[in-house]
Amino acid sequence: MSHESSRRHGRWGRIAEPVRDAAFRRTLLRGATLLLGTLVITTAFIAAYAGALHNPRPRALPVAVAAGDGPAHQLLAGVRARTTAVREITYASPAAANDALGARDVYAVLASGPGGLTLRTASAGSPAAAEAVTGVIGAAAQTAGAPLSVTDAYPTSSDDRRGLVPFYLAIGLVLGGYLGTAALGISLGTVPRTLGRATLRVAAFAIYSVLLGLSGWLVTGPALGVFTRHGASVAGAGMLIAFAAAMVAAAAQGWLGMVGTGLVILLLVVLGNPGSGGVYAPEFLPGPFGSMHRWNIPGLATDLIKSVAYFPARAAHWPLLELALWALAGLLALLVATRVVGGGAAPRHER
């Protein structure tokens, strides 16, 4: 480390103000720029959370019905005449409708039988959505004088009735992924100078993601008892989530430096968290927030954890594929940044 740098960096990472006035003015300008960027991101954070979550209302919650099931179709037609909270999706057979519930394509299945109507829900997908569907269909059945039995086919954990632990676990994994990248960016530089060093950095992210995925499962599984089954799947999902977040953040930093960290926070936190479908199902969110969980990492992470923890394996196909693509895209972008930007990066002072 240079003499000037060593004077500024004390023990435990403390940094002193520059001694010279010219250096202080340059530092002050950089600080003002960072404060302005922080102001913009924080304002966007407030706007995104308040805009997405201030008035959640169910819109077109999908309910499955088998073709030819007259009583079920008739009841749903009456429901849709009074509210837009649900929408009917017709499947070729009762088995196909039940498969759609297991694949998380719908929130409930309405069917008729000798004993009356039955409603099978999946509160593990969204307790609020299951409650809303049960409420409107239950009220319609009562008005029509039709008996209705309700069964929760895919319930949440008894220790997580509101279904928030998958969301908080996903957010923690995403947060850990990009914070790990920021830590290496501060200590080693935001872009590797050679492909060999880039490989070492990716390997470090992979090991870190494995440990983070394991620790996330240990907390939510053995420690808290929320995820009592499919521990290997929950841990494996956590590893992929952390690695995807780390690689996207590393790629952004590789091309844009620490400014890339701000963009990652904007994508993964400011927009990603309220649009993840973790607090409310996507059908409760307005505008673009309703579809954001289909492509943004926090939404995919929340979907993946819910799917592997509570649903059959087929429910995890889409978020698993998307997160793998995010990780691959981040990896390739980091390697290209290493070749294009890293070779021309100013060398850091050796310690």
BELMO-V736262 format. One line per field, one symbol per residue. phi: phi as a letter, one per 40 degrees, with the letter a starting at -180 (. if undefined). burial: b if it has 16 or more other ideal C-beta (glycine too) atoms within 10 Angstrom, else e. A space follows every 50 residues. Layout:
phi->???
burial->???
This chain:
phi->.cccccccbccggcbcccccccccccccccccccccccccccccdccccc ccbcacbcbfccbcbccgcdcccccccccccbabcbbcbcbcadcccccc cccgcbcabbabadchcbbbbbcccadcccccccccccccccccgbcbbb bccbcccccaccgccdccccccccdccccccccccccbhcbccbcccccc cccccccdcccccccccccccdccgcccbfcccccccccccccccccccc cccccbgcccccccccccbcccccccgccbddccbcfcccbcccbcdccc cccccdcccbbcdcccdcccccccccccccccccccccccbccbcccccc c
burial->eeeeeeebeeeeeeeeebeeeeeeeeeeeeeeeeeebeeeeeeebeebee ebbeeeebbebbbbbbeebebbbebbeebbeeeebbebeebeebeebbbb bbbbbbbbbbbbeeeebbbbbbbbbbbbbbebbbebbeebbeeeeeebeb ebbbbbbeebeebebbbbbbbbbbbbbbebbbebbeeebbbbbeeeebee bbeebbebbbebbbbbbeebbeeeebbeebbebbbbbbbbbbbbbbbbbb bbbbbbbeebbbbbbbbbbbbbbbbbbbbbbbbbbeeebbebbeebbbbb bbbbbbbbbbbeeebbebbbebbeebbeebbebbbebbeebbeebeeeee e
